[in-house]
């Protein structure tokens, strides 16, 4: 903002306004000089006197409003925004109409508006204005300019656009603009060396010194922007080259060390990343009031992301909580407390409006707590974050996972996938000859999780999980719509060439080729590419099928499961779950023959978790979802191999055969499955199925031995009991071992 104020005054003082008299020029120069040294009252007096001489020039009123803004300590952002909006209406120009930007003075008005939108986090509006400004100023950027002023303003516009593109995860566009700026600085250096702009020896020397200092500062800033862009693109080789340039120009400053730490984090060198962070001297960094950044908050957040990636989740949540404490302390210092919306932009310096990172940090905390196994605490964090990032489908999926994890039930041993005798035997009644064993019911069908309250109330219930998953699906683009966007993007990108080639085509900054359409925004983390959107859709459908089964909505569960199986690129793990969920829904709908087709073990050829590196958000920028270590082990409750998965299918296939009274086939499936896996991997529901089959066969003693030893035993001499027509339990309940929330939610997590 300081730069654009300087531009307002300088441009107004120059001879480019032919109607100005010598007296007006002198008063304008005095006003700018007083403003430059911080004498805002004197500057206002000169501007008021100037306004008396020229009442029709709105630029004088704009300069007055800017000076008054600085006089207030930059705390009246809302008032300045309204003033600039009124001035825009006064000159009858519109940012949508490029013809309205008829001179540089008008463009300064729009630049000021873009700066305010930027600090209010209204990035789309700021980018719209910035791209129009770039089109107007392109002649100043792409040709050698005779004055420092136009170059300085064009450079400010380009840097603003670069920052906005990086904040909205558009690194290709940012790199294009940086290439243009690089060319501009080279041209300026050549021009400055030849002395083309010498009007006099003294003036020429001062202009050369000013221009040289501007170019040196710009080069250091450009290297840092390039590193950020390459980190977002995950281009390690190019990033390594730019990191060296940053360290040469900026030295061991906090920003350069933070960038290098982020680079090492991207490469997986976590210990080196921690070492670099610890070596940064954050105490010397200016406070958030001057820079708008809380470096201490970023320091703790980055440590939390790194330890998350190392698998040290408890340490990670400790550092995230430290970051939240620093953020709250900074907000308290800035006076950004629990003010209402009307006071949101009043009383806080404009540059400090971006300092509050509470919702990004809560997002990180929620993901971390979900991994630790504290779904209720994670739900509270993510519910607060979703109030701001309500258009993020991945965040709605995380909320649903919190609800599923909080309602999965079962004992600790069962949650680890180990058979538990307590899960089989509910109680023992009577003594001696009348001693009876009461088996536990395994059915969870038609369970009401939030009885007596609306499903829309944000509590960690399965009903609310269904709403979250519905929101997530609605936020994803349709297949046809996405294919059209991608096709348009590929056509235009083939015409545009490389973003780093220094092409002077301004379409690159005005949405060339609909590049942004190829991504789906998922703030505060990285946008989703086409394949990531498809993976996310599969994860949401798997969760939706599970939740529908838990709520007893079997038709909806079958619908979601079949949609999942019809996806073109579905991972082996989700395909495995899709077959199981479809089979369970069909069994509940009494369509056993269709269920048996889904339970064919040959359907399973892969159980890979399918975690993509492109979905592992890099975490130096706050709000990015942390990267999970690639060496993370598969949870015990999830099949660790294709053999285990096929054994699970055989267990459930035995249940389906049992429902059709095909006990020999059921017994064969059960014992075949038991021979394929370790004894400890046999779920308690499979043991109950074995008990049921022995009771049907009349082997009461063997059934009791199975319960006592808590493991499947080979069948003795088979003989059919006259009581075989009786069914003590419903065997389809053994399908429920497949409903393992901690397994499939782990699949979708980073």
WOQUI-V234512 format. One record per helix or strand of 2 or more residues. SS is the DSSP state (a for helix, b for strand). FROM is the first residue (numbers start at 1). LEN is the number of residues. If there is no record, write none. Layout:
BEGIN
SS;FROM;LEN / SS;FROM;LEN
END
This chain:
BEGIN
a;2;12 / a;22;15 / a;40;14 / a;58;14 / a;77;14 / a;98;3 / a;104;16 / a;123;20 / a;148;20 / a;171;24 / a;201;33 / a;236;15 / a;254;14 / a;270;10 / a;282;3 / a;288;4 / a;295;15 / a;313;22 / a;341;3 / a;350;5 / a;358;15 / a;375;12 / a;393;14 / a;412;4 / a;421;3 / b;425;5 / a;432;3 / b;436;4 / a;462;14 / a;479;18 / a;506;4 / a;512;7 / a;530;21 / a;554;12 / a;572;17 / a;592;7 / a;601;3 / a;613;3 / a;642;18 / a;663;14 / a;679;3 / a;684;13 / a;700;10 / a;722;4 / a;731;8 / a;741;8
END
